[in-house]
Amino acid sequence: MSMILGVQPDVPTETNERGGKQSATPYAFHFLPPNAIFAAAEVAKYGAEKYGET
């Protein structure tokens, strides 16, 4: 399994304005509408069924 940049266990953490700590990730999934994520997953499932998983 390959590692995804910014999601490894050793990614630095950052503290937000309320004192919470989280990974300093370069991604902003909270800006994606949930239906877009589900649509991408649907297309990936179709492709995997038709062509096989990689």
mmCIF entry with sequence, helices, sheets and N, C-alpha, C, O atoms, coordinates in Angstrom:
data_MODEL
# 
_entry.id   MODEL 
# 
_entity.id                         1 
_entity.type                       polymer 
_entity.pdbx_number_of_molecules   1 
# 
_entity_poly.entity_id                      1 
_entity_poly.type                           'polypeptide(L)' 
_entity_poly.nstd_linkage                   no 
_entity_poly.nstd_monomer                   no 
_entity_poly.pdbx_seq_one_letter_code       MSMILGVQPDVPTETNERGGKQSATPYAFHFLPPNAIFAAAEVAKYGAEKYGET 
_entity_poly.pdbx_seq_one_letter_code_can   MSMILGVQPDVPTETNERGGKQSATPYAFHFLPPNAIFAAAEVAKYGAEKYGET 
_entity_poly.pdbx_strand_id                 A 
# 
loop_
_entity_poly_seq.entity_id 
_entity_poly_seq.num 
_entity_poly_seq.mon_id 
_entity_poly_seq.hetero 
1 1  MET n 
1 2  SER n 
1 3  MET n 
1 4  ILE n 
1 5  LEU n 
1 6  GLY n 
1 7  VAL n 
1 8  GLN n 
1 9  PRO n 
1 10 ASP n 
1 11 VAL n 
1 12 PRO n 
1 13 THR n 
1 14 GLU n 
1 15 THR n 
1 16 ASN n 
1 17 GLU n 
1 18 ARG n 
1 19 GLY n 
1 20 GLY n 
1 21 LYS n 
1 22 GLN n 
1 23 SER n 
1 24 ALA n 
1 25 THR n 
1 26 PRO n 
1 27 TYR n 
1 28 ALA n 
1 29 PHE n 
1 30 HIS n 
1 31 PHE n 
1 32 LEU n 
1 33 PRO n 
1 34 PRO n 
1 35 ASN n 
1 36 ALA n 
1 37 ILE n 
1 38 PHE n 
1 39 ALA n 
1 40 ALA n 
1 41 ALA n 
1 42 GLU n 
1 43 VAL n 
1 44 ALA n 
1 45 LYS n 
1 46 TYR n 
1 47 GLY n 
1 48 ALA n 
1 49 GLU n 
1 50 LYS n 
1 51 TYR n 
1 52 GLY n 
1 53 GLU n 
1 54 THR n 
# 
_struct_asym.id          A 
_struct_asym.entity_id   1 
# 
loop_
_struct_conf.conf_type_id 
_struct_conf.id 
_struct_conf.pdbx_PDB_helix_id 
_struct_conf.beg_label_comp_id 
_struct_conf.beg_label_asym_id 
_struct_conf.beg_label_seq_id 
_struct_conf.pdbx_beg_PDB_ins_code 
_struct_conf.end_label_comp_id 
_struct_conf.end_label_asym_id 
_struct_conf.end_label_seq_id 
_struct_conf.pdbx_end_PDB_ins_code 
_struct_conf.beg_auth_comp_id 
_struct_conf.beg_auth_asym_id 
_struct_conf.beg_auth_seq_id 
_struct_conf.end_auth_comp_id 
_struct_conf.end_auth_asym_id 
_struct_conf.end_auth_seq_id 
_struct_conf.pdbx_PDB_helix_class 
_struct_conf.details 
_struct_conf.pdbx_PDB_helix_length 
HELX_P HELX_P1 AA1 PHE A 29 ? PHE A 31 ? PHE A 29 PHE A 31 5 ? 3  
HELX_P HELX_P2 AA2 PRO A 34 ? TYR A 51 ? PRO A 34 TYR A 51 1 ? 18 
# 
_struct_conf_type.id          HELX_P 
_struct_conf_type.criteria    ? 
_struct_conf_type.reference   ? 
# 
_struct_sheet.id               AA1 
_struct_sheet.type             ? 
_struct_sheet.number_strands   2 
_struct_sheet.details          ? 
# 
_struct_sheet_order.sheet_id     AA1 
_struct_sheet_order.range_id_1   1 
_struct_sheet_order.range_id_2   2 
_struct_sheet_order.offset       ? 
_struct_sheet_order.sense        anti-parallel 
# 
loop_
_struct_sheet_range.sheet_id 
_struct_sheet_range.id 
_struct_sheet_range.beg_label_comp_id 
_struct_sheet_range.beg_label_asym_id 
_struct_sheet_range.beg_label_seq_id 
_struct_sheet_range.pdbx_beg_PDB_ins_code 
_struct_sheet_range.end_label_comp_id 
_struct_sheet_range.end_label_asym_id 
_struct_sheet_range.end_label_seq_id 
_struct_sheet_range.pdbx_end_PDB_ins_code 
_struct_sheet_range.beg_auth_comp_id 
_struct_sheet_range.beg_auth_asym_id 
_struct_sheet_range.beg_auth_seq_id 
_struct_sheet_range.end_auth_comp_id 
_struct_sheet_range.end_auth_asym_id 
_struct_sheet_range.end_auth_seq_id 
AA1 1 THR A 13 ? THR A 15 ? THR A 13 THR A 15 
AA1 2 LYS A 21 ? SER A 23 ? LYS A 21 SER A 23 
# 
loop_
_atom_site.group_PDB 
_atom_site.id 
_atom_site.type_symbol 
_atom_site.label_atom_id 
_atom_site.label_alt_id 
_atom_site.label_comp_id 
_atom_site.label_asym_id 
_atom_site.label_entity_id 
_atom_site.label_seq_id 
_atom_site.pdbx_PDB_ins_code 
_atom_site.Cartn_x 
_atom_site.Cartn_y 
_atom_site.Cartn_z 
_atom_site.occupancy 
_atom_site.B_iso_or_equiv 
_atom_site.pdbx_formal_charge 
_atom_site.auth_seq_id 
_atom_site.auth_comp_id 
_atom_site.auth_asym_id 
_atom_site.auth_atom_id 
_atom_site.pdbx_PDB_model_num 
ATOM 1   N N  . MET A 1 1  ? 0.848   -1.179 0.000   1.00 0.00 ? 1  MET A N  1 
ATOM 2   C CA . MET A 1 1  ? 0.000   0.000  0.000   1.00 0.00 ? 1  MET A CA 1 
ATOM 3   C C  . MET A 1 1  ? 0.892   1.239  0.000   1.00 0.00 ? 1  MET A C  1 
ATOM 4   O O  . MET A 1 1  ? 1.859   1.312  0.758   1.00 0.00 ? 1  MET A O  1 
ATOM 5   N N  . SER A 1 2  ? 0.572   2.191  -0.833  1.00 0.00 ? 2  SER A N  1 
ATOM 6   C CA . SER A 1 2  ? 1.368   3.415  -0.892  1.00 0.00 ? 2  SER A CA 1 
ATOM 7   C C  . SER A 1 2  ? 0.856   4.434  0.123   1.00 0.00 ? 2  SER A C  1 
ATOM 8   O O  . SER A 1 2  ? -0.321  4.443  0.484   1.00 0.00 ? 2  SER A O  1 
ATOM 9   N N  . MET A 1 3  ? 1.754   5.273  0.564   1.00 0.00 ? 3  MET A N  1 
ATOM 10  C CA . MET A 1 3  ? 1.391   6.319  1.512   1.00 0.00 ? 3  MET A CA 1 
ATOM 11  C C  . MET A 1 3  ? 0.940   7.553  0.736   1.00 0.00 ? 3  MET A C  1 
ATOM 12  O O  . MET A 1 3  ? 1.460   7.844  -0.341  1.00 0.00 ? 3  MET A O  1 
ATOM 13  N N  . ILE A 1 4  ? -0.010  8.260  1.282   1.00 0.00 ? 4  ILE A N  1 
ATOM 14  C CA . ILE A 1 4  ? -0.515  9.480  0.661   1.00 0.00 ? 4  ILE A CA 1 
ATOM 15  C C  . ILE A 1 4  ? 0.136   10.666 1.361   1.00 0.00 ? 4  ILE A C  1 
ATOM 16  O O  . ILE A 1 4  ? 0.127   10.754 2.589   1.00 0.00 ? 4  ILE A O  1 
ATOM 17  N N  . LEU A 1 5  ? 0.700   11.575 0.574   1.00 0.00 ? 5  LEU A N  1 
ATOM 18  C CA . LEU A 1 5  ? 1.381   12.740 1.122   1.00 0.00 ? 5  LEU A CA 1 
ATOM 19  C C  . LEU A 1 5  ? 0.471   13.500 2.075   1.00 0.00 ? 5  LEU A C  1 
ATOM 20  O O  . LEU A 1 5  ? -0.656  13.842 1.716   1.00 0.00 ? 5  LEU A O  1 
ATOM 21  N N  . GLY A 1 6  ? 0.941   13.764 3.269   1.00 0.00 ? 6  GLY A N  1 
ATOM 22  C CA . GLY A 1 6  ? 0.187   14.546 4.234   1.00 0.00 ? 6  GLY A CA 1 
ATOM 23  C C  . GLY A 1 6  ? -0.739  13.749 5.124   1.00 0.00 ? 6  GLY A C  1 
ATOM 24  O O  . GLY A 1 6  ? -1.491  14.338 5.901   1.00 0.00 ? 6  GLY A O  1 
ATOM 25  N N  . VAL A 1 7  ? -0.710  12.400 5.037   1.00 0.00 ? 7  VAL A N  1 
ATOM 26  C CA . VAL A 1 7  ? -1.610  11.582 5.843   1.00 0.00 ? 7  VAL A CA 1 
ATOM 27  C C  . VAL A 1 7  ? -0.846  10.523 6.647   1.00 0.00 ? 7  VAL A C  1 
ATOM 28  O O  . VAL A 1 7  ? -1.466  9.727  7.352   1.00 0.00 ? 7  VAL A O  1 
ATOM 29  N N  . GLN A 1 8  ? 0.463   10.502 6.553   1.00 0.00 ? 8  GLN A N  1 
ATOM 30  C CA . GLN A 1 8  ? 1.255   9.527  7.282   1.00 0.00 ? 8  GLN A CA 1 
ATOM 31  C C  . GLN A 1 8  ? 1.203   9.816  8.784   1.00 0.00 ? 8  GLN A C  1 
ATOM 32  O O  . GLN A 1 8  ? 0.894   10.933 9.198   1.00 0.00 ? 8  GLN A O  1 
ATOM 33  N N  . PRO A 1 9  ? 1.509   8.798  9.595   1.00 0.00 ? 9  PRO A N  1 
ATOM 34  C CA . PRO A 1 9  ? 1.487   8.976  11.053  1.00 0.00 ? 9  PRO A CA 1 
ATOM 35  C C  . PRO A 1 9  ? 2.477   10.024 11.561  1.00 0.00 ? 9  PRO A C  1 
ATOM 36  O O  . PRO A 1 9  ? 2.263   10.601 12.627  1.00 0.00 ? 9  PRO A O  1 
ATOM 37  N N  . ASP A 1 10 ? 3.554   10.278 10.818  1.00 0.00 ? 10 ASP A N  1 
ATOM 38  C CA . ASP A 1 10 ? 4.567   11.224 11.289  1.00 0.00 ? 10 ASP A CA 1 
ATOM 39  C C  . ASP A 1 10 ? 4.386   12.649 10.757  1.00 0.00 ? 10 ASP A C  1 
ATOM 40  O O  . ASP A 1 10 ? 5.316   13.453 10.826  1.00 0.00 ? 10 ASP A O  1 
ATOM 41  N N  . VAL A 1 11 ? 3.202   12.972 10.227  1.00 0.00 ? 11 VAL A N  1 
ATOM 42  C CA . VAL A 1 11 ? 2.934   14.326 9.737   1.00 0.00 ? 11 VAL A CA 1 
ATOM 43  C C  . VAL A 1 11 ? 2.900   15.279 10.937  1.00 0.00 ? 11 VAL A C  1 
ATOM 44  O O  . VAL A 1 11 ? 2.334   14.937 11.975  1.00 0.00 ? 11 VAL A O  1 
ATOM 45  N N  . PRO A 1 12 ? 3.489   16.449 10.811  1.00 0.00 ? 12 PRO A N  1 
ATOM 46  C CA . PRO A 1 12 ? 3.462   17.405 11.920  1.00 0.00 ? 12 PRO A CA 1 
ATOM 47  C C  . PRO A 1 12 ? 2.032   17.792 12.292  1.00 0.00 ? 12 PRO A C  1 
ATOM 48  O O  . PRO A 1 12 ? 1.132   17.753 11.452  1.00 0.00 ? 12 PRO A O  1 
ATOM 49  N N  . THR A 1 13 ? 1.831   18.160 13.542  1.00 0.00 ? 13 THR A N  1 
ATOM 50  C CA . THR A 1 13 ? 0.511   18.601 13.983  1.00 0.00 ? 13 THR A CA 1 
ATOM 51  C C  . THR A 1 13 ? 0.499   20.119 14.105  1.00 0.00 ? 13 THR A C  1 
ATOM 52  O O  . THR A 1 13 ? 1.543   20.762 14.217  1.00 0.00 ? 13 THR A O  1 
ATOM 53  N N  . GLU A 1 14 ? -0.697  20.668 14.081  1.00 0.00 ? 14 GLU A N  1 
ATOM 54  C CA . GLU A 1 14 ? -0.880  22.104 14.284  1.00 0.00 ? 14 GLU A CA 1 
ATOM 55  C C  . GLU A 1 14 ? -1.990  22.299 15.295  1.00 0.00 ? 14 GLU A C  1 
ATOM 56  O O  . GLU A 1 14 ? -2.872  21.451 15.433  1.00 0.00 ? 14 GLU A O  1 
ATOM 57  N N  . THR A 1 15 ? -1.944  23.416 16.000  1.00 0.00 ? 15 THR A N  1 
ATOM 58  C CA . THR A 1 15 ? -2.943  23.735 17.007  1.00 0.00 ? 15 THR A CA 1 
ATOM 59  C C  . THR A 1 15 ? -3.839  24.831 16.462  1.00 0.00 ? 15 THR A C  1 
ATOM 60  O O  . THR A 1 15 ? -3.351  25.860 15.995  1.00 0.00 ? 15 THR A O  1 
ATOM 61  N N  . ASN A 1 16 ? -5.154  24.616 16.518  1.00 0.00 ? 16 ASN A N  1 
ATOM 62  C CA . ASN A 1 16 ? -6.075  25.635 16.011  1.00 0.00 ? 16 ASN A CA 1 
ATOM 63  C C  . ASN A 1 16 ? -6.350  26.700 17.071  1.00 0.00 ? 16 ASN A C  1 
ATOM 64  O O  . ASN A 1 16 ? -5.830  26.633 18.185  1.00 0.00 ? 16 ASN A O  1 
ATOM 65  N N  . GLU A 1 17 ? -7.166  27.670 16.712  1.00 0.00 ? 17 GLU A N  1 
ATOM 66  C CA . GLU A 1 17 ? -7.435  28.806 17.610  1.00 0.00 ? 17 GLU A CA 1 
ATOM 67  C C  . GLU A 1 17 ? -8.154  28.412 18.890  1.00 0.00 ? 17 GLU A C  1 
ATOM 68  O O  . GLU A 1 17 ? -8.144  29.173 19.858  1.00 0.00 ? 17 GLU A O  1 
ATOM 69  N N  . ARG A 1 18 ? -8.769  27.253 18.917  1.00 0.00 ? 18 ARG A N  1 
ATOM 70  C CA . ARG A 1 18 ? -9.467  26.784 20.122  1.00 0.00 ? 18 ARG A CA 1 
ATOM 71  C C  . ARG A 1 18 ? -8.632  25.802 20.930  1.00 0.00 ? 18 ARG A C  1 
ATOM 72  O O  . ARG A 1 18 ? -9.113  25.241 21.915  1.00 0.00 ? 18 ARG A O  1 
ATOM 73  N N  . GLY A 1 19 ? -7.383  25.589 20.521  1.00 0.00 ? 19 GLY A N  1 
ATOM 74  C CA . GLY A 1 19 ? -6.490  24.703 21.253  1.00 0.00 ? 19 GLY A CA 1 
ATOM 75  C C  . GLY A 1 19 ? -6.504  23.265 20.782  1.00 0.00 ? 19 GLY A C  1 
ATOM 76  O O  . GLY A 1 19 ? -5.774  22.434 21.322  1.00 0.00 ? 19 GLY A O  1 
ATOM 77  N N  . GLY A 1 20 ? -7.319  22.952 19.785  1.00 0.00 ? 20 GLY A N  1 
ATOM 78  C CA . GLY A 1 20 ? -7.373  21.588 19.256  1.00 0.00 ? 20 GLY A CA 1 
ATOM 79  C C  . GLY A 1 20 ? -6.168  21.292 18.383  1.00 0.00 ? 20 GLY A C  1 
ATOM 80  O O  . GLY A 1 20 ? -5.651  22.182 17.708  1.00 0.00 ? 20 GLY A O  1 
ATOM 81  N N  . LYS A 1 21 ? -5.725  20.057 18.395  1.00 0.00 ? 21 LYS A N  1 
ATOM 82  C CA . LYS A 1 21 ? -4.582  19.653 17.574  1.00 0.00 ? 21 LYS A CA 1 
ATOM 83  C C  . LYS A 1 21 ? -5.047  18.691 16.490  1.00 0.00 ? 21 LYS A C  1 
ATOM 84  O O  . LYS A 1 21 ? -5.883  17.817 16.722  1.00 0.00 ? 21 LYS A O  1 
ATOM 85  N N  . GLN A 1 22 ? -4.484  18.874 15.308  1.00 0.00 ? 22 GLN A N  1 
ATOM 86  C CA . GLN A 1 22 ? -4.770  17.988 14.193  1.00 0.00 ? 22 GLN A CA 1 
ATOM 87  C C  . GLN A 1 22 ? -3.558  17.951 13.284  1.00 0.00 ? 22 GLN A C  1 
ATOM 88  O O  . GLN A 1 22 ? -2.642  18.764 13.411  1.00 0.00 ? 22 GLN A O  1 
ATOM 89  N N  . SER A 1 23 ? -3.564  17.002 12.370  1.00 0.00 ? 23 SER A N  1 
ATOM 90  C CA . SER A 1 23 ? -2.471  16.895 11.412  1.00 0.00 ? 23 SER A CA 1 
ATOM 91  C C  . SER A 1 23 ? -2.451  18.117 10.511  1.00 0.00 ? 23 SER A C  1 
ATOM 92  O O  . SER A 1 23 ? -3.503  18.640 10.145  1.00 0.00 ? 23 SER A O  1 
ATOM 93  N N  . ALA A 1 24 ? -1.277  18.565 10.159  1.00 0.00 ? 24 ALA A N  1 
ATOM 94  C CA . ALA A 1 24 ? -1.115  19.696 9.240   1.00 0.00 ? 24 ALA A CA 1 
ATOM 95  C C  . ALA A 1 24 ? -1.177  19.146 7.819   1.00 0.00 ? 24 ALA A C  1 
ATOM 96  O O  . ALA A 1 24 ? -0.152  19.050 7.145   1.00 0.00 ? 24 ALA A O  1 
ATOM 97  N N  . THR A 1 25 ? -2.358  18.790 7.366   1.00 0.00 ? 25 THR A N  1 
ATOM 98  C CA . THR A 1 25 ? -2.545  18.169 6.057   1.00 0.00 ? 25 THR A CA 1 
ATOM 99  C C  . THR A 1 25 ? -2.737  19.219 4.968   1.00 0.00 ? 25 THR A C  1 
ATOM 100 O O  . THR A 1 25 ? -3.298  20.284 5.227   1.00 0.00 ? 25 THR A O  1 
ATOM 101 N N  . PRO A 1 26 ? -2.276  18.930 3.751   1.00 0.00 ? 26 PRO A N  1 
ATOM 102 C CA . PRO A 1 26 ? -2.466  19.870 2.656   1.00 0.00 ? 26 PRO A CA 1 
ATOM 103 C C  . PRO A 1 26 ? -3.841  19.757 1.994   1.00 0.00 ? 26 PRO A C  1 
ATOM 104 O O  . PRO A 1 26 ? -4.099  20.418 0.988   1.00 0.00 ? 26 PRO A O  1 
ATOM 105 N N  . TYR A 1 27 ? -4.721  18.926 2.551   1.00 0.00 ? 27 TYR A N  1 
ATOM 106 C CA . TYR A 1 27 ? -6.025  18.681 1.938   1.00 0.00 ? 27 TYR A CA 1 
ATOM 107 C C  . TYR A 1 27 ? -7.136  19.407 2.688   1.00 0.00 ? 27 TYR A C  1 
ATOM 108 O O  . TYR A 1 27 ? -7.021  19.656 3.888   1.00 0.00 ? 27 TYR A O  1 
ATOM 109 N N  . ALA A 1 28 ? -8.200  19.741 1.986   1.00 0.00 ? 28 ALA A N  1 
ATOM 110 C CA . ALA A 1 28 ? -9.356  20.416 2.579   1.00 0.00 ? 28 ALA A CA 1 
ATOM 111 C C  . ALA A 1 28 ? -10.634 19.696 2.151   1.00 0.00 ? 28 ALA A C  1 
ATOM 112 O O  . ALA A 1 28 ? -11.443 20.231 1.394   1.00 0.00 ? 28 ALA A O  1 
ATOM 113 N N  . PHE A 1 29 ? -10.795 18.474 2.652   1.00 0.00 ? 29 PHE A N  1 
ATOM 114 C CA . PHE A 1 29 ? -11.968 17.687 2.287   1.00 0.00 ? 29 PHE A CA 1 
ATOM 115 C C  . PHE A 1 29 ? -13.266 18.335 2.741   1.00 0.00 ? 29 PHE A C  1 
ATOM 116 O O  . PHE A 1 29 ? -14.321 18.070 2.166   1.00 0.00 ? 29 PHE A O  1 
ATOM 117 N N  . HIS A 1 30 ? -13.207 19.176 3.758   1.00 0.00 ? 30 HIS A N  1 
ATOM 118 C CA . HIS A 1 30 ? -14.424 19.809 4.256   1.00 0.00 ? 30 HIS A CA 1 
ATOM 119 C C  . HIS A 1 30 ? -15.039 20.775 3.234   1.00 0.00 ? 30 HIS A C  1 
ATOM 120 O O  . HIS A 1 30 ? -16.190 21.182 3.392   1.00 0.00 ? 30 HIS A O  1 
ATOM 121 N N  . PHE A 1 31 ? -14.288 21.145 2.190   1.00 0.00 ? 31 PHE A N  1 
ATOM 122 C CA . PHE A 1 31 ? -14.843 22.005 1.151   1.00 0.00 ? 31 PHE A CA 1 
ATOM 123 C C  . PHE A 1 31 ? -15.579 21.214 0.067   1.00 0.00 ? 31 PHE A C  1 
ATOM 124 O O  . PHE A 1 31 ? -16.301 21.797 -0.741  1.00 0.00 ? 31 PHE A O  1 
ATOM 125 N N  . LEU A 1 32 ? -15.399 19.894 0.048   1.00 0.00 ? 32 LEU A N  1 
ATOM 126 C CA . LEU A 1 32 ? -16.056 19.076 -0.971  1.00 0.00 ? 32 LEU A CA 1 
ATOM 127 C C  . LEU A 1 32 ? -17.469 18.716 -0.523  1.00 0.00 ? 32 LEU A C  1 
ATOM 128 O O  . LEU A 1 32 ? -17.668 18.281 0.611   1.00 0.00 ? 32 LEU A O  1 
ATOM 129 N N  . PRO A 1 33 ? -18.438 18.892 -1.393  1.00 0.00 ? 33 PRO A N  1 
ATOM 130 C CA . PRO A 1 33 ? -19.791 18.488 -1.030  1.00 0.00 ? 33 PRO A CA 1 
ATOM 131 C C  . PRO A 1 33 ? -19.852 16.956 -0.925  1.00 0.00 ? 33 PRO A C  1 
ATOM 132 O O  . PRO A 1 33 ? -19.259 16.256 -1.747  1.00 0.00 ? 33 PRO A O  1 
ATOM 133 N N  . PRO A 1 34 ? -20.559 16.441 0.071   1.00 0.00 ? 34 PRO A N  1 
ATOM 134 C CA . PRO A 1 34 ? -20.627 14.985 0.247   1.00 0.00 ? 34 PRO A CA 1 
ATOM 135 C C  . PRO A 1 34 ? -21.083 14.240 -1.010  1.00 0.00 ? 34 PRO A C  1 
ATOM 136 O O  . PRO A 1 34 ? -20.593 13.144 -1.286  1.00 0.00 ? 34 PRO A O  1 
ATOM 137 N N  . ASN A 1 35 ? -22.009 14.816 -1.770  1.00 0.00 ? 35 ASN A N  1 
ATOM 138 C CA . ASN A 1 35 ? -22.470 14.107 -2.967  1.00 0.00 ? 35 ASN A CA 1 
ATOM 139 C C  . ASN A 1 35 ? -21.358 13.956 -4.004  1.00 0.00 ? 35 ASN A C  1 
ATOM 140 O O  . ASN A 1 35 ? -21.396 13.014 -4.795  1.00 0.00 ? 35 ASN A O  1 
ATOM 141 N N  . ALA A 1 36 ? -20.373 14.850 -4.027  1.00 0.00 ? 36 ALA A N  1 
ATOM 142 C CA . ALA A 1 36 ? -19.242 14.712 -4.950  1.00 0.00 ? 36 ALA A CA 1 
ATOM 143 C C  . ALA A 1 36 ? -18.369 13.532 -4.543  1.00 0.00 ? 36 ALA A C  1 
ATOM 144 O O  . ALA A 1 36 ? -17.877 12.801 -5.403  1.00 0.00 ? 36 ALA A O  1 
ATOM 145 N N  . ILE A 1 37 ? -18.174 13.340 -3.252  1.00 0.00 ? 37 ILE A N  1 
ATOM 146 C CA . ILE A 1 37 ? -17.375 12.220 -2.756  1.00 0.00 ? 37 ILE A CA 1 
ATOM 147 C C  . ILE A 1 37 ? -18.084 10.900 -3.085  1.00 0.00 ? 37 ILE A C  1 
ATOM 148 O O  . ILE A 1 37 ? -17.446 9.945  -3.527  1.00 0.00 ? 37 ILE A O  1 
ATOM 149 N N  . PHE A 1 38 ? -19.392 10.851 -2.869  1.00 0.00 ? 38 PHE A N  1 
ATOM 150 C CA . PHE A 1 38 ? -20.154 9.641  -3.189  1.00 0.00 ? 38 PHE A CA 1 
ATOM 151 C C  . PHE A 1 38 ? -20.152 9.371  -4.690  1.00 0.00 ? 38 PHE A C  1 
ATOM 152 O O  . PHE A 1 38 ? -20.079 8.212  -5.099  1.00 0.00 ? 38 PHE A O  1 
ATOM 153 N N  . ALA A 1 39 ? -20.231 10.405 -5.514  1.00 0.00 ? 39 ALA A N  1 
ATOM 154 C CA . ALA A 1 39 ? -20.207 10.225 -6.964  1.00 0.00 ? 39 ALA A CA 1 
ATOM 155 C C  . ALA A 1 39 ? -18.856 9.663  -7.408  1.00 0.00 ? 39 ALA A C  1 
ATOM 156 O O  . ALA A 1 39 ? -18.807 8.778  -8.261  1.00 0.00 ? 39 ALA A O  1 
ATOM 157 N N  . ALA A 1 40 ? -17.770 10.166 -6.840  1.00 0.00 ? 40 ALA A N  1 
ATOM 158 C CA . ALA A 1 40 ? -16.443 9.647  -7.177  1.00 0.00 ? 40 ALA A CA 1 
ATOM 159 C C  . ALA A 1 40 ? -16.315 8.187  -6.756  1.00 0.00 ? 40 ALA A C  1 
ATOM 160 O O  . ALA A 1 40 ? -15.740 7.380  -7.486  1.00 0.00 ? 40 ALA A O  1 
ATOM 161 N N  . ALA A 1 41 ? -16.846 7.842  -5.585  1.00 0.00 ? 41 ALA A N  1 
ATOM 162 C CA . ALA A 1 41 ? -16.797 6.460  -5.114  1.00 0.00 ? 41 ALA A CA 1 
ATOM 163 C C  . ALA A 1 41 ? -17.625 5.545  -6.012  1.00 0.00 ? 41 ALA A C  1 
ATOM 164 O O  . ALA A 1 41 ? -17.246 4.397  -6.243  1.00 0.00 ? 41 ALA A O  1 
ATOM 165 N N  . GLU A 1 42 ? -18.742 6.041  -6.517  1.00 0.00 ? 42 GLU A N  1 
ATOM 166 C CA . GLU A 1 42 ? -19.589 5.254  -7.419  1.00 0.00 ? 42 GLU A CA 1 
ATOM 167 C C  . GLU A 1 42 ? -18.850 4.957  -8.723  1.00 0.00 ? 42 GLU A C  1 
ATOM 168 O O  . GLU A 1 42 ? -18.890 3.832  -9.221  1.00 0.00 ? 42 GLU A O  1 
ATOM 169 N N  . VAL A 1 43 ? -18.182 5.961  -9.267  1.00 0.00 ? 43 VAL A N  1 
ATOM 170 C CA . VAL A 1 43 ? -17.419 5.777  -10.507 1.00 0.00 ? 43 VAL A CA 1 
ATOM 171 C C  . VAL A 1 43 ? -16.261 4.812  -10.272 1.00 0.00 ? 43 VAL A C  1 
ATOM 172 O O  . VAL A 1 43 ? -15.980 3.969  -11.123 1.00 0.00 ? 43 VAL A O  1 
ATOM 173 N N  . ALA A 1 44 ? -15.585 4.927  -9.126  1.00 0.00 ? 44 ALA A N  1 
ATOM 174 C CA . ALA A 1 44 ? -14.477 4.031  -8.814  1.00 0.00 ? 44 ALA A CA 1 
ATOM 175 C C  . ALA A 1 44 ? -14.962 2.587  -8.699  1.00 0.00 ? 44 ALA A C  1 
ATOM 176 O O  . ALA A 1 44 ? -14.289 1.668  -9.167  1.00 0.00 ? 44 ALA A O  1 
ATOM 177 N N  . LYS A 1 45 ? -16.119 2.386  -8.084  1.00 0.00 ? 45 LYS A N  1 
ATOM 178 C CA . LYS A 1 45 ? -16.684 1.040  -7.952  1.00 0.00 ? 45 LYS A CA 1 
ATOM 179 C C  . LYS A 1 45 ? -17.006 0.458  -9.329  1.00 0.00 ? 45 LYS A C  1 
ATOM 180 O O  . LYS A 1 45 ? -16.696 -0.700 -9.608  1.00 0.00 ? 45 LYS A O  1 
ATOM 181 N N  . TYR A 1 46 ? -17.625 1.260  -10.175 1.00 0.00 ? 46 TYR A N  1 
ATOM 182 C CA . TYR A 1 46 ? -17.959 0.812  -11.531 1.00 0.00 ? 46 TYR A CA 1 
ATOM 183 C C  . TYR A 1 46 ? -16.692 0.400  -12.283 1.00 0.00 ? 46 TYR A C  1 
ATOM 184 O O  . TYR A 1 46 ? -16.644 -0.664 -12.899 1.00 0.00 ? 46 TYR A O  1 
ATOM 185 N N  . GLY A 1 47 ? -15.678 1.244  -12.226 1.00 0.00 ? 47 GLY A N  1 
ATOM 186 C CA . GLY A 1 47 ? -14.425 0.941  -12.909 1.00 0.00 ? 47 GLY A CA 1 
ATOM 187 C C  . GLY A 1 47 ? -13.762 -0.319 -12.367 1.00 0.00 ? 47 GLY A C  1 
ATOM 188 O O  . GLY A 1 47 ? -13.225 -1.122 -13.131 1.00 0.00 ? 47 GLY A O  1 
ATOM 189 N N  . ALA A 1 48 ? -13.799 -0.491 -11.052 1.00 0.00 ? 48 ALA A N  1 
ATOM 190 C CA . ALA A 1 48 ? -13.188 -1.680 -10.447 1.00 0.00 ? 48 ALA A CA 1 
ATOM 191 C C  . ALA A 1 48 ? -13.935 -2.942 -10.859 1.00 0.00 ? 48 ALA A C  1 
ATOM 192 O O  . ALA A 1 48 ? -13.323 -3.983 -11.094 1.00 0.00 ? 48 ALA A O  1 
ATOM 193 N N  . GLU A 1 49 ? -15.254 -2.847 -10.947 1.00 0.00 ? 49 GLU A N  1 
ATOM 194 C CA . GLU A 1 49 ? -16.041 -4.011 -11.370 1.00 0.00 ? 49 GLU A CA 1 
ATOM 195 C C  . GLU A 1 49 ? -15.799 -4.327 -12.850 1.00 0.00 ? 49 GLU A C  1 
ATOM 196 O O  . GLU A 1 49 ? -15.748 -5.496 -13.232 1.00 0.00 ? 49 GLU A O  1 
ATOM 197 N N  . LYS A 1 50 ? -15.652 -3.309 -13.668 1.00 0.00 ? 50 LYS A N  1 
ATOM 198 C CA . LYS A 1 50 ? -15.484 -3.520 -15.102 1.00 0.00 ? 50 LYS A CA 1 
ATOM 199 C C  . LYS A 1 50 ? -14.054 -3.935 -15.467 1.00 0.00 ? 50 LYS A C  1 
ATOM 200 O O  . LYS A 1 50 ? -13.852 -4.831 -16.287 1.00 0.00 ? 50 LYS A O  1 
ATOM 201 N N  . TYR A 1 51 ? -13.054 -3.271 -14.846 1.00 0.00 ? 51 TYR A N  1 
ATOM 202 C CA . TYR A 1 51 ? -11.673 -3.486 -15.236 1.00 0.00 ? 51 TYR A CA 1 
ATOM 203 C C  . TYR A 1 51 ? -10.821 -4.186 -14.177 1.00 0.00 ? 51 TYR A C  1 
ATOM 204 O O  . TYR A 1 51 ? -9.667  -4.525 -14.440 1.00 0.00 ? 51 TYR A O  1 
ATOM 205 N N  . GLY A 1 52 ? -11.369 -4.401 -13.002 1.00 0.00 ? 52 GLY A N  1 
ATOM 206 C CA . GLY A 1 52 ? -10.611 -5.018 -11.924 1.00 0.00 ? 52 GLY A CA 1 
ATOM 207 C C  . GLY A 1 52 ? -9.930  -3.972 -11.060 1.00 0.00 ? 52 GLY A C  1 
ATOM 208 O O  . GLY A 1 52 ? -9.666  -2.849 -11.490 1.00 0.00 ? 52 GLY A O  1 
ATOM 209 N N  . GLU A 1 53 ? -9.661  -4.370 -9.854  1.00 0.00 ? 53 GLU A N  1 
ATOM 210 C CA . GLU A 1 53 ? -8.974  -3.461 -8.932  1.00 0.00 ? 53 GLU A CA 1 
ATOM 211 C C  . GLU A 1 53 ? -7.496  -3.453 -9.236  1.00 0.00 ? 53 GLU A C  1 
ATOM 212 O O  . GLU A 1 53 ? -6.947  -4.440 -9.727  1.00 0.00 ? 53 GLU A O  1 
ATOM 213 N N  . THR A 1 54 ? -6.851  -2.335 -8.941  1.00 0.00 ? 54 THR A N  1 
ATOM 214 C CA . THR A 1 54 ? -5.393  -2.241 -9.177  1.00 0.00 ? 54 THR A CA 1 
ATOM 215 C C  . THR A 1 54 ? -4.644  -2.404 -7.892  1.00 0.00 ? 54 THR A C  1 
ATOM 216 O O  . THR A 1 54 ? -3.414  -2.355 -7.884  1.00 0.00 ? 54 THR A O  1 
# 
